[in-house]
Amino acid sequence: MPIALRKDALLHLRNAYQQHMVQETDSAKAGQNFEYPSIHFSWYNRFAKQGGNVPPDVDPAEHRRKGKRKSSKTAQSQPFTSAELQENMKEYGILSQCFRDMFEWIAKAVELFLPAEYKVLAQYADILPMDAPCAAYPFTSFVINFNVATTLHRDWKDMMFCVVVALSDDKCTDGDLCFVEPGIRLQLRNGDVVMFLSGKLTHFNMHFKGLRASLVMHSDHAGKNWVSNRNNWEKSIYMNKVTPGQSFR
C-alpha cells in the first residue's frame, strides 16, 4: 500500500474513538485470558427469514411460521445491519471518510488480481436493501479489531475470502499473522495488506507489544442467498427485485 495511505491510518482510527480504544498493550502478560474489543460495521443475511413454500400473494409481514405466535417483520426477510454499526454511526461515518482512499485502493487491487471473485462480491454489495452504499466495496462489511491478538480460528461464515490491513505504530513488535495449514507466518507492519481464504485456512494473530489494531474487510457468505433468489422471496409480489442499472417504476 502506498506510504500516503499507510502513514495516518492508525491516527485516523485513534481519533475516531478519542484514542481510548487503541492502547499500549503487552498481550502476552494476560496470556490465555487476553481479550480485545472489536466493532463490526456489517451487513448480515445469515439469519434472514426464508420465503420457501410461502404463497406469492402473502406479505412477509403477514406470514407466520408454524408454531410461532407472532408474524415476522418484512425487514427480517432481508439483509440487515449489525447492532454495532447502528450504535456507532458517527464513528462509521468518520472511518468511512478517513479510509475512503484506502478502501478504493484495495478494491482496485482485488479487481486486478481476483477479477472473478470481485464480481461475485460486487453482486451482493450492489443489491442491498434501499440501495445502501458499502464503504468497503465490493465487501459489505468491515471490522475494526483493537489491540488484537487471537487464538486459532476460521471465519467460516465469510464469503470466499477476506482482506486484512495491519495498523500499528513504529515501536510495535510481534503480532504476526500465522496460517496453520501452509505453515506461513507473516510479519505484518503498519499498512501491510493480505488477502486469504478466511473460511478455509486456520489462522491466528500472535501476541504483540505496543499499539496495534487491524482492519478486516469481508462479506457474509449467506449473502449469496439474497443474490440468487432474495432469500426465496423472489416470487413474492411484495418483494421488488431490481438488478443493478435498473430503477423502480
Secondary structure, 3 states (H helix, E strand, C coil): CCHHHHCCHHHHHHHHCCCCCCCCEEHHHCHHHCCCCEEEECEECCCCCCCCCCCCCCCCCCCCCCCCCCCCCHHHHCCEECHHHHHCHHHHHHHHHHCHHHHHHHHHHHHHHCHHHHHHHHHHHCCCHHHCCCCCCCCCEEEEEECCCCCCECCCCECCCEEEEEEECCCCEECCEEECCCCEEECCCCCCEEEECCCCCCEEECCEEECEEEEEEECECCHHHHHHHCCCCCCCCCCCCCCCCCCCC
